């Protein structure tokens, strides 16, 4: 067992340092959100391209040298309310913002990329026996005073496996969960996965009160969050605001929140958000688009962002239809060549966004050198279409969620593809439909989405591209699952050590983005960020390598 522990320590230290992944954004109706003027500017394609930049180097540091007062409150706004409430359904960045003060994961990440215990004390990996063992703290309780013990953790893990929309991402290799003793849980695997530490520090590790579930039932839990965190929900007016107050029963007395309360407001329009910030009606705005970011930074507002997380804006191709043009790799490659991604980064991204053509951003340990970035080339795109038998193009659909900054990209993509004869219909879905069903069940066409990446990019790629033939994962109606790519992703997932995992990942990434072009990343931008006034002090609230904000570490300056 000592050897396994050492392996786990090396894996988490190497793989998580500076890495990125998880979470995806939703949308709004069959009508598009209003696009910005920058969307039109991006359609004026440029032929000059800068060298890729390291998006992780742009992440903001925590506040330094400011005293934080005890008490007070802050108001953070974001563009949409939550679609999901129960811990096992949390997925989007907005849900992470809203519920990070209530739910806590079993593990968190250190600044150096290693896993550290939070609700658990340690995780043992036993490769030979296909088992991970979780050792729990013995002093944790939920806000309803019920204890967190092995029975509760087993129930949470089983519930996540059965009911989470991202179950296949995190627990596809799990055979069973077992209570070993009152504070020890074993995870038994059908086959080895190298990704379990990342999952338990992500949504799969969030804990919900079993007592609340038993007393109130499933549907009640879908509307009422009950966790172990430093705050509890006090008031919620849907699509307007929610207020959270200090959890006086918080188990970790040394990490009680500085704030008496905080409010999350919905401000869908970013011009209204700018005015609210200037008027002091809100203290910060979460994940505004790059136009908003550029505007507020120019006016002297401070920005805090996650130190490992970034967002990727990308196209994924789907087809469960034998006669679809998208079944041909040449067609997918033609679409990639037809898009001037660097011009989009420079215009829609205001030079803040970066481009790499693959899931991993430059600076991430998962970035693979030598992958084709499909530099903008209309003639090459037309040539590939002709070789595939579509010299006059064809018609298809791009699906997305209805958010303004995503729609900006949709309008530009439609314009680029028109230049090579591809007529694109833009289809929009609302938040709940998009994150709950639509992104999984599209049988034909493309999806365009913003997706957060941080510490389990291999896990996410496996879910997105290797599980469709089993009816699982994103776009599970898609039948484009090449055997060699799936084998490489399987190899990365089941690797017994870090070197093997990374070698398999490099092979998988080249097949995924080069040979088969199953996805094409347009831009990378800072993930999980807040533009705010100078009242806010961040001592590791959002400026953390973890997937969740730590609301014990935000306050108001004296």
N, C-alpha and C positions, 0 to 999 in steps of 0.2 A: 504493500500500500504506500510505502514511503516513496517508491519510484513514481507511482501515479500522481501523488501530490506534487512532486517536483515537475512532472510533465505539465500539469495543470497550471502551475505558476509560470512556467516558461511560455506556454501557449497564450495566457492572458496578457502577459507583459509584452510579448512581441506583437500579437495581433491587434491589441486594442490601442497601443500607443499611437495617437494621432489619427485613429481610424474613424470610420463613419458609416451609419445606416439606421433605418426603421421609421415607421409612421407614414401616412399618406394623406393627401388633402381631398376634401370633398367638393361638392358643387350644388347647383341651384334650380334649374327648370329647363324646359325645352327651348327657352329663349336665352340668347347669350347675354352675359353681363356687358356693360358698356366698355368698349375698348378705349385705351388711352391714345393720345396723339403720338406717343413714341412707337405705337404699333405700326403706324403708317410710315414713320421714319425708317423702321427696320426693313420695310419692303424695298427701300432703295439700297440694293445690294452693294457692298463694298468689296473690292478685290484685295485690300490690304488686310493681313492677319497678324496679330501680335502673338508672341510666344505664350503658351499657356502659363497661367500664374497659379501659385499655391493658395487655394481658397482658405486653407486652414491658417495661413499666416495672417489673414485679415481679421481673425476672431478677436473680439474685444476682451480686455482683461477686467478682472473684478476691480471695484473701487478700492483705491489705496489711500490710507492716511486720513480717513474721515471717521469721526466718532458717530456712533449710531445710538439713537435714543430708544428707551424702552417705552412702548405704547404707540399710540397714533394709528393711522390707517393710510392706505394708498388705494388708488383706483387705476387698474390696468384695463385697457380696452382692446378688443379684437374684432374681426370682421363678421364673425358668425357664432351662434350658440352651439352647444354640444348636441351631437346626434346620439351619443352613447354615454351612459352613466355608470353602470355596474363595472367593477374592476376588470372582469373578463371580457368586456366589450370595448374597452378603451383602445383607441387606435390613432386618431388624427392628432396633429399638433395642438389643435384647439382643445381637445379633450385632455391632453397632457397638461396644458396651461391651467385649465379649470380644476382638475382633480389632483394635481401634484401635492397640494397642501393636505389632502385627505388620504390618498393611497400612498403606500410606500412599498418598494420592492424588497425581496429577500436579500439582494446584493446591490451594491453601488460600485462605481469605478473610482479608483485613485487617479490623481493627476498624471501619474506615470503609466497609466493604462492597465494596471493590475486590478483584479477583482478584490473588493473588500466586503466583509460582512456588514449587514445592516440589521434586518430582522433575523437573519441567520448569522452565525459566527464563522462558518467555514464550509467549503465544498470539497469533498474528496472524489477523485476520479479513479475508477478501477477498470482499465481498458480490458484486461483479461476476462473479467466477469460481467462486462457490459453494464456497469452500474455507476451511478453518481450517488453520493450520500450527502444529504444536507443536515448540518448540525445547527439547531435553533438556539437563539437566546431563550432564557427562561423567565424573562421579566417583561415581556411585551403583552400589552392588552389593546383591544380596540376601543373606540370612543364610547361604545356601549358597555365597557368594562368586562367584556368577555375575553378570555385569554387566547393568545396565539400559541397553539401547541401542535403536535404532530397530526392529530386527528383533523384539525382545522386546515393545516397545510395540505394534507392528502386530499381533503374535500375540494380545496381551491384548485389544486392542480388537475384533479379529475374533472371538475366543472369547466375549467379552461379548455381542456382537451375535447370535451363534449360540445361546448357551446360557444367558444370564441370563433370569430370569423378568421382569425389568424392562427388557429390551432395547427393547421398543416405546416405553417412556417416553423413553429417552435417544437411541436411534439409528434411529428410524423414518424419518428423512430422509437417512440416510447411504447413499451409493452404494458407496463403497470407501475403504479405507485404503491409503496408499502410503508406502513408505520413500523419502525424498528423498536422504538421506545417512545416515551412521552415527548421527547424533544429531538428525535432523529427520524428522518424520512429517507427512504431509498427510492431512487428512480431506476427502474429496470428497463433496459433497452432491447428491442428486437435486433437491432444492429447498431454499431457504434456511431455516435455523432460527436464531432469536435465542437459543436456549437452550443451545447447546453449551458455553459457559464454565461454566455451572452444573453440567452433567452431568460435566465433567472434574474438577470439584471435589467430586463426589459419587461414588456407587458405580461409575459407569462409568470413573472415573479411578484406581481401585485397581489396583495391579500385583501379579501373582503370578509366581513364578519359572518361566520356560519350561523351564529345565534340570530342575527337579523334576518338571514335567509330562512331559517327554520321557522321563525315566528311570523314572518310576513309574506313569504312566498316569492317566487321568481319575478313576477310582474312588478311587485313593489320595489324590488331591488333595482329594476331597470330605471326607476325614477328617483331612487334615494341612495346616495353614496354613504357607506359606513366603512371606514378604514382605521388604520392605526396612526395616522398622521397628526401633525401639530394643530390642525384646524378642522372645524366641522362646518357643514352648511347651515346657515341661519335663515336665509331668505332667497328665493329664486322666483323672479318674474321672467318667464321664458321669452327669449328673443329680446330682452331688455337688459337685465343685470342679475347677478347673484352676489350675495354677501356671505363671507365666511368669517367666523369668529374663532378665537383661540380655544383649543381643546384643553379644558382644565384637567382632563384625565390623561393627558399625554404621558406615555410610559417613559419617555426619555427626558427627564427633568432638566438635564444639562443642555438640552437643545430646544427648549421652549421657544416659540417664535417671539421675535421682538415686537411685532405688531399686535395690537388688540384685535384688529380685523383688517380685511382687505376686500375690495369689490372688483368683480370682473364685469365690465360693461360691453354690450354689443354696439359697435359703431361701424356699420357696414361701409359707409362712404369715407374714403380716406381724406377728402377735403374737409369733411366734418371732423374727422379725427385730428387733423392739423389745427383746426380752429379750436377744438376742445383742449388740446395741449397748450396752446397759446393763452387760452382763457383760464387755465388752471382747473378745468372741470375734470380732467383726467391727468394722471401722472406719467403714463406710458402707453404706448401702442405696440401690440404684439404682431410680428410678422407682416408688417406692411410691405407693399411691393418695393422694387428698387427705386422707382420714381419718388415714392414717399421717403424712403431711406435717404436718398440723395438730397432731397429738399430739406429735411429736418437736420441732417448733419451740417449742411451749409448754414443753417440758422443757429448752430451752436448747441443743439441738443446732444445728450450723451447716448451712446449705444452700448448695450450689453448683449453678448451672444454666447451660446454654448461653445465650449472650447474644442469639441470634437465633431459635432454634428454639422452636416451641410445638406442642402436640398438639391436634388437633381430634377430638372425638367426634361422629360424624355417621351419619345414615341415607343410604343410596343405594338408589334404587328400580331394580329390574330386571324386564324382561319380554321374553321371546322368544315369548310366547303371545298370539295375536291377541285372544282373548276376555278377557284379564286386566283386572280393574278398574284395575290400576296403569298401564295404558296411557293412562288419562284424567288430564290435568293437574289437573282439579278434585279428583280423588280424592287425588292426591299433595299438593295444597295443603290439603285437609281434614285429612290426617294431620299436616301441619305445624301447623295451627291448634289441633289437639287436644292438643298437647304444651306443657306449661308449662316451657319451657327455663330461664327465669330461676329458677323454684323449684328445678329440678334443680341448677343452679349453686350456689344458696344452701345446699342441703341436702347432696347428694352431694359438692359441691365446697367445702363449708364456707366459702363466700364467697370462696374463693381463685380458683375458676374464673370465667371471664367468658363472655359470650354475645354473638354478633354475627349469627347466622343464615346466615353464608356461610363459605366456606373461610378467607378471610383474617381475622385478628384485628385489632381496632382498634389502630392504631399501626403496622401493616404498610403499606408503600406500595401493596400490592395490595388493601387494603380499599376497597370501593366505596360511597360515600355514597348513601343513598336506596334501597337494596335493602330489600324487605319482610322484616322479621324475623318475620312471622307471630305477632304477639302473641297469647297464649293466649286462645282464643275458641271454646268448645264449640259454641255456637249457630251460629256461622259455619261450623264444621266440619260440623255436621249438615246445614246448608243446602246446602253444596257437594256432600256425598254424595248428597243427594236430587236435586239438579240433574243429577248424573252417572248417576242411575238406581239408586242403592243406598241407599234410605231406611232399610233395615233392616240395613245393613252387609254384611259378607262375611268370609270366612276367608282368612288368608294366613300366611306364615312370615317370621320374622326370623332370619337366620343370623349367627353370630359365632364368634370364638374363645373358648376357655374360660379366661378369666381373671377373678379375683374382681371387680376394679373395673369391668370391662366388663359382667359379669353384673348388677351393681347397676343399671346403666342399663337393661338388658334387662327386668328385672322392673318397673321404673317405666314404661317405654314400653308394655309389655303392659297395665298398669293404665290408662294414659291412653287407649289406643285402644279398650279395652273400653267406655269411657264413651260412645263414639260408634257402638257396635255392631260394631266390627271385632274379630273373634276371632283372636288371634295365637298361633301355635305358636312356641316358642323352640327353635332348633336350634343345637347347639354342635359344634365340630370341634376336633380336636387341632392342635397347633402346625404340624406338618409338612404336614398336609392343608390347613389353612387358608391358610398363606402360600404353599404350593406350587401348589395347584390350586383349592380350593373358592371362594375369593374371585373367581376368574376365570370359573368355569364354571357359576354358578348361573343357571338359565334363567328363574326366576320367583320373585318375592317381594322381600324387602329384605335388605340386609346392614347390620349395625351394627358400626362399627369405630373404633378409635383410630388416627389417622394423624398422623405427624409432618410438619410443614411448615416450610420455612425459605427456601432461596434459589432454588427453581425451581417455584413454585406453578403457573405457566402450563403448564410441561411436564407436571406431574402432572395438572392438569385436562384437558389434551389427551389424555393416556393414558386417563384414567378415563371420558371422555365423548365423544370424537370418533373412536375407533378401533374401536368394537364392530362396525360394519358390515363391517370388514375382518377380523374374527375375532381382533383383538388387544386388548391392554389389559385393565383390570379389568372384570369382568362382560361378557366378550366374547360371551356369548349374548344380551345385551340388544339389542333393536332400536329402542329409543327414542333416536334420534339426529336431532333436528330440524336441517334443512338450514341455517337461519340461525345457529343456535348453533354448528354445526360450522364454518361459514364464518368466524365471528368468532374462534373458537379457531385456525383455520388462519391467519387474518390476524395474530394475536398471535405465533404461532410463526414466521411467515415475515417479520415486520416488519424493515425495513432500519434502523430507528432506534428509540430508546427511546420517543419521544412516540407514534409510530404503534403500537408494541407495547402501551403502556398504554391507549391509546384503544380498541384492539380488545379488550383484556382487560376493560375496563369494560363494553363491549357484551356480551361473552360472559357475564360474571358476572351481568348483569341477566337475560339470557335463561335462563341455567342455574338461578338461584335464584328468580327472580320468575316469569317467564312460564311456564316449564316445570316448575319445582320438581323437578328431577331428583335433588337432594340437599338435605338439611336438617341443618345443623350445630347440635348441642345445646349444646356447651360447648367452650371453649378452656382449656387448662391449660398450665403451664410444661412444656416438653419437655426431655428429657435432663437430669435433675437427680439429685443425690445428697444425702441427709441423712447427716451424718457427725459423728464426734467431733472434739475439738479437736487431735488428733494430726496430722490431714491439713492440708497446705499446698497450696493450688492457685495456681500461678503462670501459669495459662492451660491447665490440664489439661482441665476441662470448661467453664470460663468462657471460651468462645471462640465466634466466629461461624461456625466451621467445622462440618461435619457429623460430624466425628470427633474424639474426645478426643485430646489430645496427651500421651501418657504420659511424654514427656520433662519435662513441667512439673508433675508431682505428686511430693510428697515428704513426709517426716515432719519436724515442727518440732523444733528443737534444745531 
